[in-house]
């Protein structure tokens, strides 16, 4: 016999449904049936290590040390029962599994967990297996093949002072459809019955319950469809537990006139209606000596009248608490206002396996399964579901309506159609109030409650993508009737009415529209006829922001300006699109050119090139020489195509004719970087010399430090000059420190480290690189130098013979670059190729000659026709000679051919895999 479980125990309770009636029908047959029933259940319990501690005439109680054992026993027992042809008609057994702490004494158990398990069993039906939420939490995914759990929601069991979440064990071999659970809910008197379970909202419920307990008036505010009513109903149902008094629920949606508010509340409270002038006094007299919770739902359209009534009620009835829902606060003294947030949504790059951590996705899955049984989130539909939930910004009503459409449309089609219109969401059931039947109807209800100025500004705010600042709203939202001050007042009114969301960030307060509201407001902007003018002001504002940021992206505030551009990346894209769509090519070229350092520093090179190609293609007639030059000179310096060389040459020629000088210097420098990257180092030297000369003459510290570093670096690497670079490096480091630019200082430190390494002072080089590494880690990926310091440190450790340390640096570099997005990682390809060379030389040093040759060959194949600078080429050749001597020509050639056939990605994985050593 198994030992008696102690501590946290899972209990299985069983009961023959209607056993008294069955005994009265045929005692002899029932006796035989019960005996067989007992044998089947005892075997299932024993097979799963259960301990039977109680056995009555029609039921058994057993304990298990593990939840999955109890569930498996219940499933096995039900399989056995349905497999028998019982002589007793309608012989069915209900079961319940619950988990918790229990007191054990004399072979039996006592305590609340046992009471809850018994009440859970009593709420079920014959053939049904109920699983408590506590059991579900510890069960994990340990279910038999084909078994699953159906969420039946939260229920209040008789004599249990808390809500209990209940699941039903389902399996294709078992009956699945049963009547509603036999649960009591005295605390929900007057509350609307919820036909679906609440998904998520655990933290929100706890917060609202606390706020309601701390005060007497709590108003839940939020945009239409955000779940205010559902949260209020669930809170009210929980509020009753352990508290005396009643719960009254008043739906004010159908109240069309303010004068009808009092009579609606009177009727909901069970009072007799009358038309006398003393109705308010009668109501106050009714509640004066009573205790309870009054829920007033959808107050926004009769807000003033509700406010007067609630104020009077709270003064008259000290034991009554009010919970209101509205799209705008009631504005009463002592009122606590809480914004109901939308459900959390996944990021664009959230893995499919992590999607169900987000309540919006869980709600979508639950409601989709209701119309398409068996629906679940899979790798195949994960991207579509992610896009749907993000497009709807986690608004519960929108998510539920979207899930309902899966009856007739695939997730991919739904996601695609949602990009164009909310109308695809269709309508909810006829039992839903009219303004909640479609998401558009919900938004129209809110819109019609606005004044003309509020409607106009809401439409204009739809032009923003991803949010805006107060300054931007004042600039773009104003017109002949709305000045900056009026825009501020109207904006705050829209915030009060839950149509605009306020978010605090590192750059201060920002505002945004939830995406469904924005899409609706865009339709109003289009109908207003002011769309083109508003878009023009939006594009001009963000073009100005890009141009304002351009000279400040190298300097002490570069991080702040990178953040400012990053947070408005979607607005910048919208502005560039407008310039292209309207033929404002020159302004678009200026804007895209001004963003070139931002694109590069945030590793968006491919996107930058896309904008530049489109703007150059649209440049079909003479425009602004400066705009064209700025665009041409911002192409990624590592692009090797001859066409890009020609574009840079044209840019410099245009600048030489018309300036401005600072942009000419930047263009010359970028042409030099491009020449260096493509092997034309003699040209690069001349260009860097000119850039430095002009930067000094201009007195531009930022450009001096960059050009001095560039010139010193190329002379060290290709001219093998260790004399001229020393004062250049000293000048660059000093200028960068005085400037306060992390990016410029990082470049200068790496250049200084190259000089010390070439001199043979590896200790000094390492110290400089450690400082550069600290800058990389503090500035993050936006420094533009991710992986540089680690690559150089690995090479120094290799030269010093500290091979294990070199491998650690390379492993860190690999992980650092792997953490970037695909587009970001592409910008680090030169470093990734360098890591292959260093790793190959390390493997040769470790005596792993074949592996070393394979990696060196892969580096050579992906590096292209360029040669390494002499110092590194000598190390490369020495490693190959050593490996060839150890392997012999035939095996060396085999390893070399293997490496040249590898793609860069495959070679990097091969290099990072120590198991192949």
N, C-alpha and C positions, 0 to 999 in steps of 0.2 A: 504494500500500500504506500502511495507517495506521501512525502512529508507535508505537513500542514504549512501553507505559505504564510508568511508574516510580513509586516511593514506595509508597503503599497501592494495591494492585492486586486486581482481582477475577478469579479464574481459573475457566474452564470446562473440566472434564475430561470426556471421553466414552469409552465402551467398548462394543463389541458383545458382548452376553452370550453365553457359550458358543461363542466364535468357533472354538476348536480343533475342537470337535465338528462345527461347521457346515462347516469346511474339509474335514474327513474325509468328510463325507456327500456333498458334491458340490463339488469344487474349481472346476470351470468356472463353475457358477452362482454360487458364492460370490465368485469374482473379479469377476464383473459386478455383484453386489450391493454389494461393498465400494466399487467405483468409483462407483456411483450414490450410495452412502452418503456418500462423501467429497465429492462435488459438492454434495449437499444441505447438509451441515454447513458446508462452506467458504462457501457462499452466505449461510447464516444468520449466520455469524460476520462475514463482510464487510459484510452489510447493517446490522449493529449496531456497526460500528467496532471489531471485534475484531482482535487480532494473533495469528496462528498461530505458535507457537514450537516445536511438536513434533507430528509426525504419524507414527504407527506403522501396522502393518498392520490393526489393529482399533480404533484410537482416535485422538483428536485432543486437543491441549491448546492453549488460547488464553487470552490475557490481555485485560483490558478496563480502561479508565480509570474507568468507572462501573459500580456493581453492577447497576443496572437494565438496562444494555446486555447484560451477561452473561446475566441471567435472560431477557431478551427473545430473545436468540440461542438459548438452550436451548429455549424455548417454540416458536419458529419452526421449529427443527430437528425437534422431536418432531411438530409438525403435519405437516411434510413427510414424515416417516418413516411415520406412521400412514396417510397418504394414498396410499401406494404398495402395489400388490399384488406382494409379493416372491415370486420363484420359490423362494427358500430358505425352508423352513418355520421358523416361530418366530424370525424375524429381528427382534431387539429390541435397543434401545440404552439403556444406562443413562447418566445424566449427574449431575454434581455441580458446584456453584458454591460457592467459598470465597473469602474476602477477608482480606487481611493484608499485612504488609510482606514484601518478598522481595528478595533480592540478584540483580541482573541483570548478566550477563557474556557477551560474545560471542553475543548474540542469544538467550540462554537464561536461565532463572531457577533460583535455588537457595534453600534454606532451609526451616525448619520449616513455613511456610505451604504449600509445595508438597507436603511429605510428608503433611500433614493433608488436603489436597485429594485426594491419591491414595487415602488410607485411607478417606475419606468416599465416594469413588466405589466402592471395593471393597465397601462395606457395603450398597450398593443392589441393585436388581433391574432387569432389562430393562424399558424403558418408563417407568422412574421417574426423576424429577428431584429430587435432594436439594439443599437450600439450608442452608448453615451458619448458626448463630446470628450469627456476625460479619457475614455478608452481610445477614442480616435487619435488623441494627441500622442499617446505612448505607443500606439499600434504601428505608426509609420506606414510603410508600404508592404508589410508582411501579411499578404492575403493570398489565399489559394488561387490557382489559375482560374480565370473566369469570374472570380468574385469581385465585388465592388461595394462601394458605400454610396447611398443616396442621402443627400442632406435634406432632412425634414424640417429644419429650422429650429428656433428656440421655443421651448414650451415651459409652462409652469405646471408642475406636478402637484397633486393634492398634498398639502401639509409640508411642502418643500419651499423654503423661503428664498428661493433664487431661481432664475431661469436656467434651464438645462438644455443644452444643444443635443439634438437627437438625430441619429443616422439610421438608415435601414440597410441591413446586409442584403445584397442582391446577388443573384446567380441565375444563369439561364435555366437551370433545373428547378428553380424555386418560383413560386408565385410572387409577383412583384406589386400588383395593384391591390391596395387595401383602403378601407374608409379612413377618414381623418383620425388621428390619435385621440384617445379618450382623456384629454387633459382639461383641467379647470383653468380659468383665467379670470378670477373675480376682479383683478386689478385693471382689466381692460373694459370694464363696463362703459358703454358709450363710445368706445374706440372703434374705428373702422377695422373690419377683418382684413388681414393681409393674406392674399392668396399665393404669394411667393415668399420665399425665405429671404431674410436680410443677408446680404453678402458683404463681408468686411465691416468697416465702421466701428471696430472695437475700441480704438483709441478715442474716436469722436464721441461715442456713447459714454465712455468713462468721463470725458471732459464735460459733456453737457450735464450728466448726472451730478457732478461735483458743483458746477455753477448753479444748478437748480437748487441744490441743497444749501448753498451758501447765501442765497438771496430769495426774494419773493417775486421778481419779475425778470424773466429771461426771454429775450427775443432772438430767434434764429433767423439770420438774414442770409441771402445768397441769390444768385441768378436763378431764373426759372429752370426747373428740371434738375437742380443740383441735389435734391433729396431732403429738403427741409421737412416736408410733411412726414416722410418715412422715419426720419430721425426723431421727430417729435412724438410720433405714435409709439415707437419702440421705447423712448425715454419714459413716456407716460405709463406704459405697461410695467416697466421696472419700478417706477416710482411708488407704486401701490404696495410693493412687498415690504412688510414690516411697518406700514404706516396706516393709521386710521383715516377714515374719510373716503370720499368718492372721487372719481375722475370724470370730468365732463369734457366732451369733445365738441367743438363748434366749427363747422366748415363754413367760412364766410364767402366762398367762391361765388355761389349763386346770388349773393346779396347785391342788388343793383343800385340801391339807394341807401345813403347813410342812415336815414330814419328807420330802416329795417334792422339795424344791428341789434338793438335792444331786444326786439321781439324774437330774433333768431337765437340769441343767447338764452332767453327765457324758455323757449321751446326745447332747446337742447338740454336744459337742466331739469326738464320734466315738470315745469310749472305750467299752469293754465294760462293761455294767452288772453290778453284783453287789450282793448284800445284806449284805456283810460290814460290820463296824463300822469298818473302816479306809477307807471310801469317801472321806472328806474328805482323808485323807493321800494316797490314790492320786491324787485330783484335783490336790492341790497339787504332788505329785511330777511329774505330767504337765505342768503349766504352768511349773514352776520355771525351766527353761532355755529356755523358749520366748518368742517375741515375738508380740505380737498385740493385737487389740482384742476385748474381750468385751462384747457388747451384751445387757443384761438388760432385757427389755420387760415392762411392767405388773407392777411390784413391790409395789404398794400393799397387796394383801391378804395378802402373806407378807413384809412389810417387815422384821420382826425377824430372821427366818431369813436373808433375803438380806443384811442388814447384817452378820451374823456371818460368812457365807461370803465376802463381798467383803473384809472386814477381813483375814481370814486369807489370802485370795488375794493381796492387794496386798503383804502382808508377805513372802510366799513367792516371788512372781514379780516381780522389779523391772522386767522388760521388758514387762509386760502392763498395758494401760490398760483401764478399765471405763467404759462409757457405759450409764447406767441411765435408764429412764423410769418415772415413778411419779406418783401424785397427791399424794405427800408425800415429803419428803426422807428419805434413809436415816439421817441423823443421825450420820454418821461423821466422825472427825477427818480434815481434809484434803479433805473433800468440797466441790466447787463446785456450787452449786445455781443453775439458771437457769430462770426462768419462761417457758414457751412462750406467747407472746401470741396472742390471736385475730388473724385477718386484719384489716387496716385496712378500715373501713367508710366510705361516703360520708356527708356531712352531708345534712340534709333538703333543703337548697337547692343541692346540687351539680348543676351543669348536666349534661344528658344526654351532652354531648360529652366531659365530664371523668370519667365514671363508670369507664371502663376504666383509670384511673390507680390504682384500688383493687383490691388482690388478691382481696378477697372477691367483687367483681363479675366479675373475670376468671375466677375459679374457677367461678362460677355459669354464665357464658357457655360455658366449655369443657365442663362436664358437661352442660349443657342441650343443646348441639349434638350430644352423643353419643347422646341419646335422641330428639332432634328435629333431624335434619340441616338445616343452613342457619340455625339459630337464631342471632341476634345481638342485641346491645343497640341498640335504636332509640328514636326520640323517643316512639313509641307505647307501648313497654313499660318505658321508663326509670323512671318513677315507681314501678311495681310492683316492679321489680328492686331499686330503692333501698330500698323498704320491707321487702322480704324480707331483704336482707342486714343491715339495721339491726335487724330483729326478731330475727334469729339471732345478732346481736352478733359476726358474723364467725367463728363457730365452724365450722371446715372441714367437720366431719361433718354439721352441720346444713345448711350451704350445699349440699353434695353431695346429700344426701337431698332437699332442696327442688328442686334442679334436675332430679332424676330424676322428680319428679311432673309435669313438663311434658309427659310422654308422654300424660297423661290430663286435664290441667287447665291453664287459661290462667294466665299470670303474675298478672293482676289477681285472679282467683279465689283463687289460692294465697296472695297477699298478704293478702287479706281473711280467709281461713280461718285463717291463722297468728295473726291477732289474738286468736283464741279458743282455739286448741288446737295443741299440737305434734303431736297424733296424725295430722294431715293429712300429715305428712312420710312416713308409711308406713315401709316396711322396705327395707333394703339387700338385696343378693343373698345366696343361701344359702352362698356361700363366705366370708362375713364372720362373724367370731366373734359369738356370740349377743349379748353386751352392746354390740355396735356396730351391730346390725341396725336398731335404731331409736334416735333420740336419747333417748327416754324410757327405754329399756333401759340406755343408757349412764349416765344420771343415777341410775336406780334402783340400779345397781351401786355407785355412789359412796355413795348414801344408806344402803344396807344395811351399809356398812362403818363407819358412824358410831355413836357411843354415843347413849343416850337424850337426854342434855342437848344434844348437838350437833344431833340431829334436831329437837328442840323449838326451839332458837334459830334454826336455818336456816329453819324454817317461819315464825317470827315476822319474820325479817328480810325476808321476801318482801313485807311490807306497805310497805316503802320503795320509792319510785319515783325513780330517778335517783341513788341513793346516800344515805349518811348519815354522820354524825360519830360519834365514840366516845361522846360525851355522849348523843346520841339513841339509840344502841344500848343503852346502860345503862338509859335511862329506859323504853324500849319493850320491850326484850327480857327484862326481869326478870319473875319471878313468885314464887309461894310457895317454889319450890325453887331458884330462881336469883336471888341478890342481885347488886348492881352488880359486886362483885369477881369473882363466878363468871361473869357475863356476859363480862367482859373475858377471862378465861381461855379460855372456850369459843369466843369470837370468834377469838382467836389460833389456836386449834386448827383452826377452819374455814379460816383463812387458810393454815395449814400444809398442809391437805389440798386446797388449790387450788379451794375452793368460793367463797371470798370474795376479791375483787380489792382490792388496796390502791393508792391513787392519791394522790400528793402534789400539792397545789395551792397557790395563793397564800394560801389561808385555812388551810393545814395539811393534815393527813392526812384523807382521806375513804375510805370503803369502799363497795363496790357488788357486786351479783350480776350476772353476765352474764345477759342477758335470758332465754335458754332455762332457765337454772338458776332464775331468779326465778319464771318461769311454773310450773315443776315444783314449786318450794317452795310456791307459792300453793295448789296443789292439796292439798299436805300440810297446810297451815294450815286449809283448809276441812274436811278430814277430821278434824282434831284437835278440832274443836269450839270452839277458842279464838279463831277469826277475829274475831268481833264485839268481844270484849274488846280484842284487839290493835289493831284498827282504831280503837277509841275512844281508846286511849292515844296512838296515832299522831296522830289528829286533834287531841287536846288539846295535845300537844307542839307541833305546828306552828301551832296557833292562838295558843299562848303566844309562840312565836317572832315571829309577825306583830305581836302587840300590844307585845312588848318592843322591836321595831324602830321602831314608829310614831313615838315622840317623837325618835328619834335620826337620822331621815332628813334633818334640817336641822341641821347642826353639823359639827364637825371630823372626825367619824368617819362621815359620811354615805356615803362611798364604800365603806367596809368593810361597813356594814350593807346597802347595795344589793347588794354582792357576796354576802353571806350569804343574802339572799332569792333572788337570781338562781340561785345554785347549787342551791337547794332548790325551784325553781319547780314541779317536778313533784310534790313532796311537798305543797306548798301547795295545788295543784289537787286532789290526792287528799283532803286534809283538808276543803276546801270541799265537795267532792262528798259526803263522808260526812255532813257537817252537813245537807246537803239531803236525802240519802237517809233519814236517821234522824229527821228532824223537829226537829233541834236548830237551829232557825232563828235564834234570838237570838244564839247563839254564832257562827253562821255570818255573821250581819250584822256583829257586832263584828270578826270576822276580816277580812272583805272591806273594811269601812270602814278598818281599820287599814292595809290594803295600798294605800290610794288613792294615796298619793304614790309608792309603788313602781310601781304600774301606770302612772302618768303619766310618771314619770321614765324608764321603760324603754319608753315609747311603746306601751303595751298598752291603750289607751283602750277599744277595741272589746271586748276580752276582759273588761275591768273592768265595762263596761256590761252585758255578758251575765250575769255573776255577779250583779250588782245587780238586774237585772230578775227573775232566777229567785228570788232571796232575797226580793224584795218580793212576788212572786206567791205564795210559800209562806207569807207572813206573814198567816195567816188568823185569828189569835186574838191578844188582847192579850199583849204580851210585854214586852221591856225597852225603855223609852223611849230610853235612851241608845244601845242597839244600833241601833234604827231611825233615830235622828237621825244617828248616825255614817255609816250607809249612805246616807241621803238626801243628806247634805252632801258626798258624795264624787263626785257625778256630774260628768262632764267640764265645766269651766266654759264651753267654747265651744259646747256644745249650745244651740241656739236655741229648741227647742220650748217652748211655754208650760207643758207638763206638768212640765218640769224646773224651771222657775221656781217652780211651786207646790210642788214637792218641797223645794227649798231653803228656801222660806219656812216650810214645815212643820218642817224640821230646826231652823231657828233658834228657832222657837216652842217646840219640845220642849226644846232646850238652855236657853232662858231660864227654863223651869220647874224644871229639875233639874240643869243643869250637865253635866259639869264646865266650868269657865271657859275653859280652854285650847281645848277642842274647840268651844266656842261662838264664840270669836274666829276660829278657823279656818273655821267655817261661815259666819260673817258675811263674812269675806274672800272666800270662794269665791262667795257670793251677789253680792258686789260685782264680781268678775271676770266673772261671768255677765251681770250687768246692763251692764257696760261693753261686753262683746262683742256684746250685742244692741241697743246704741244707747241704753240708758237710763242715760246717764252721770250725770244729776243724782242718781238713786238710788244709783249707784255711789259718788259722792262722799260721801254721807251714811254709807253702809255702811263705807267705808274710814276715815272719821273716827272712827266708833265702834270699829272694830277696833283702830286705833292707840291710842285712849284706854284701852281695856281692856288692851291688851298692855303699855302703859307701867305701868299700875296693877299688873298681875300680875308685872312685872319679867322678862318672857320676851324675851330678846334676839333670838331667832330670829324671833318674831312681830313684834317692833318693826321690825326691818329690812325684813321683807316688807311690812307695812302702810304704813310710811313711804314706801317706794318706790312702792307702788300709788297712794297719795294724791298724791304729788308728780307722778307720771306723768300721772294723769288731769287734774290742774289745769293742767299744761303744755299738754296736747293739746286740752282742751275749754274750760277756763275762761280760757285765755290769760293765766294768772297766772304771771309769772316771778319774783315776790317771795317768796310763801309757800313754793314748792317748794325754794328754795335751802337753808334750814336743814333741811328734811325729808331732802333728798338727802344733805347732810353727815352727818346723824344716821344714815341708812341705811348709807352707805358705812363709817362708823366702826364701827357695830355689827356689820356683816358681817365686817369685817377682824378684829375682836376675837373674833367667834364662830368664825371659821375655816371657814365653810361656803362652798364654791365656788359652789353654786347661789345662795345669798343674795347673795354678792358680785357674781356675774354680773348678777343682776337690778338691783342698785344701780348698777353701772357703766353699764349700758345706760340707766337712768333719768337718771344724771348726764350722759351723752352727749346725751340728748334735751334736757336743760336748756341745755347749752352750744350745741347747734345752734340752738335757739330764740332764744338771745341773740345768735347770729351768730358765735360763736367756734368756727369749724369745725375749726381746728387742735386745740383742746382736746378737742373732741368725738371727733375721730379718735384721739387718744392714749388716751382712755378706752375706745374700742371695740377698739383693738388689744389692750389688756389683757384685755378681755372675750373676744376671739377666742382669746387664749392659753389662757384658762380652758376654753373650748369644746374646744380641741384636746387639752388635757391630760386633761380629764375624759371626753372621748368623748361618745357619744350620750346618756349617762345624765344629763347636766347639765340636760336639759330645754329647752335653748336653742339647739339646733343650727340654724345658719343665721342667727340674729338679728344677730350682729355684722357678718357679711359683707353682709347686706341693708342695714344702716344705713351701713356704709362705702361701699357702692356709691352710695347716695343722696347722701352728702356729696361724693363725687367728682363726681357729676353736677352738683350745685349749684356746685362750684368750676370746672366746665367741663372737667374731666379725664375726657373721655368714654371713652377707651380703658381707663383705669384702672377706671372704673365697670363696664365690660363684663367686665374680668378678675374683679372681685369677684363679679359675678353668675354668671359661668361657674363659679367656685369654689363658690358657694352651690348652684348647680344640681347639680353633681357630688356635693357633700356630702349633699344631700337624696336624690338618686338612689341613693346607696349604702345608704340605709336600706331596710328591708323595706317592703312595701306598706302594712302597718298603721302602721308608724312614719312613713312619708311622709305618710299622711293627716293626722297630727297637725300637720304643718307646712304645711297648706294655706293658712292666713292669710299666711304668709311667701311662699309660692309665688305667691299672688295679688299680693302687694306687688311681687314681682320683675317681674310683667307690667307694672305701672304704671311702675316705674323704667325698665324696658327700653323701653317705649313712649316715654317722655320722652327717653331717650337717642337713639332713632332719629329723633325729630323734631329734636333738636339736631344730628344728623348730616346732616339734609336728606333722610332717608328717610321722607317724610311719610306715604305710604300704609301702609307697614309699621308706623309709629308709631301711626297711628290704629287699625289692626287690633288691635294689642296693648292699647292703652288701652281699646278697646271690650270686648275680652275680659275685661280686669280689671273693668270696670264691670258686665258681665253676671254674672260669678262672685262679685263682691263683695256683691251683693244690694242691698237698698234703703238700707242705712246710708250715711251721708255720711262722707267723710274729715274728719279734723280740719282746721282752717282753713288751717294752713301748707301742708299737702300738697294740699288741695283747690285752693288758689290756683295751685300749680305745675301741677297736672293741667289746670285750666281754661286757663291760659296756653299750655300745649303744644297743646291742642285748637284754640284760637283761631289760633295760628300755622299749624297744619297746614291748617285750613279755608281760611285766606287763601291758602295756597300751592296747594291742590288744587282749590278751587272746591267748591260745594255738592254737585254730582252725584257727583264722585269721592269726596268726603269721606263721603257717605252710603253709597256702595258699600263703601268700606273699613270703615266702622263696622258695617254689616250683616254683613260677612264675619267680623268679630271677635266679634260677639254670638252668632253661630252656632257658635262653637268651644267645645268642652269645655275644661276646665282643662288636662287632659293634652295635648290637641292644641295648645292655645295655648302651653304651655310648650315643647313640641318645636319649634314654629314660632319661638318667641323664641330658642331655643338654636341654631337652624340659621342660621348666617351666610350660607350660600349663597343664601338667599332674600332677602338684603338688596338 
